[in-house]
Amino acid sequence: MKRIVTGVFILFLVGLCTACGNNVLQNSKTDSENPQSDTQIEADEAASNEESEAQEIVEKKEFLIAYFSRTGNTKELAEEISSQTGGELFEIVPTEPYPADYDETVERFRRERDENARPTIANSVKDMAHYDVIFIGFPNWGDDMPHIVYTFLEQYDFTGKTIVPFCTNGGGGFGNSIEGLSRTCPNSKIFEGFECSGNRVQSENGNIAEWLGSLGLEE
Ligand SMILES: Cc1cc2nc3c(=O)[nH]c(=O)nc-3n(C[C@H](O)[C@H](O)[C@H](O)COP(=O)(O)O)c2cc1C
């Protein structure tokens, strides 16, 4: 008798477990069959966010705004370009600073031009490979780039990069500097530059915005 009662009880337990098991299976089936369940929507949204973030990382171009400036005009222009583009600033610092005196600077400039010198630079760009677009700014010296800017351009590999020149001057525009730039960086795309008189930089913000917009740099 005791055996019969135990047997009936075991059968009852087996029946109960089978019923529970079916229920669990049914629930999980419902989740996977219904793509619009809350869990599924959340997972889809997370995946789609990750995808668009990844796309943003791929598409966003990195800008470097490198410049040389002795008396601050080109520096001001560089800072404005950086603030409008979000690009990183890099000042080309000469190992031997240029004199504050104008005549002494002209004397040194003539010497460097006549010797086709490459004055040394005290600092360096950590990872040039990181940047897609390099703005390069300089004052017009003798209708050309100061020779220290040639030093800078010869120090890195700009192959395949976009170079955008900008320049301040005393009325001579870019002079012949764009020819010098193209010769030095033959494997780069050189975009149309921006130049203005050194004493007018502060009133150029609108023109700078217009010029930057016309370049289509993010395309
Ligand atoms: C050595 C030297 C040579 C210059 N040669 C020219 C020139 O040929 N044409 C010109 O328009 N301005 C010339 N300038 C004027 C500078 O280009 C101008 O003042 C510029 O805005 C200075 O920029 P910075 O303040 O960034 O150094 C010369 C200035 C110096 C010091």
The ligand as a MOL file (V3000), in Angstrom:
LIG
                    3D

  0  0  0     0  0            999 V3000
M  V30 BEGIN CTAB
M  V30 COUNTS 31 33 0 0 0
M  V30 BEGIN ATOM
M  V30 1 C 61.2960 89.6930 -42.4090 0
M  V30 2 C 59.9390 90.1620 -42.8680 0
M  V30 3 C 59.6500 90.1720 -44.2160 0
M  V30 4 C 58.3780 90.5850 -44.6460 0
M  V30 5 N 58.0900 90.5500 -45.9970 0
M  V30 6 C 56.8480 90.8910 -46.4120 0
M  V30 7 C 56.5190 90.8400 -47.8280 0
M  V30 8 O 57.3420 90.4960 -48.6780 0
M  V30 9 N 55.2560 91.1620 -48.1920 0
M  V30 10 C 54.3100 91.5490 -47.2910 0
M  V30 11 O 53.1800 91.8240 -47.6880 0
M  V30 12 N 54.5970 91.6030 -45.9430 0
M  V30 13 C 55.8230 91.2920 -45.4900 0
M  V30 14 N 56.1300 91.3540 -44.1490 0
M  V30 15 C 55.0650 91.7490 -43.2000 0
M  V30 16 C 54.4680 90.5420 -42.4760 0
M  V30 17 O 54.0640 89.5570 -43.4020 0
M  V30 18 C 53.2250 90.9400 -41.6630 0
M  V30 19 O 53.5310 91.9490 -40.7610 0
M  V30 20 C 52.6190 89.7440 -40.9210 0
M  V30 21 O 51.2840 90.0290 -40.5610 0
M  V30 22 C 53.3770 89.3870 -39.6530 0
M  V30 23 O 52.7920 88.2500 -39.0950 0
M  V30 24 P 53.1110 87.7290 -37.6370 0
M  V30 25 O 52.6100 88.7510 -36.6450 0
M  V30 26 O 52.3250 86.4740 -37.5090 0
M  V30 27 O 54.5800 87.5060 -37.5090 0
M  V30 28 C 57.3890 91.0000 -43.7020 0
M  V30 29 C 57.7240 91.0070 -42.3420 0
M  V30 30 C 58.9970 90.6130 -41.9330 0
M  V30 31 C 59.3340 90.6210 -40.4650 0
M  V30 END ATOM
M  V30 BEGIN BOND
M  V30 1 1 1 2
M  V30 2 1 2 3
M  V30 3 2 2 30
M  V30 4 2 3 4
M  V30 5 1 4 5
M  V30 6 1 4 28
M  V30 7 2 5 6
M  V30 8 1 6 7
M  V30 9 1 6 13
M  V30 10 2 7 8
M  V30 11 1 7 9
M  V30 12 1 9 10
M  V30 13 2 10 11
M  V30 14 1 10 12
M  V30 15 2 12 13
M  V30 16 1 13 14
M  V30 17 1 14 15
M  V30 18 1 14 28
M  V30 19 1 15 16
M  V30 20 1 16 17
M  V30 21 1 16 18
M  V30 22 1 18 19
M  V30 23 1 18 20
M  V30 24 1 20 21
M  V30 25 1 20 22
M  V30 26 1 22 23
M  V30 27 1 23 24
M  V30 28 2 24 25
M  V30 29 1 24 26
M  V30 30 1 24 27
M  V30 31 2 28 29
M  V30 32 1 29 30
M  V30 33 1 30 31
M  V30 END BOND
M  V30 END CTAB
M  END
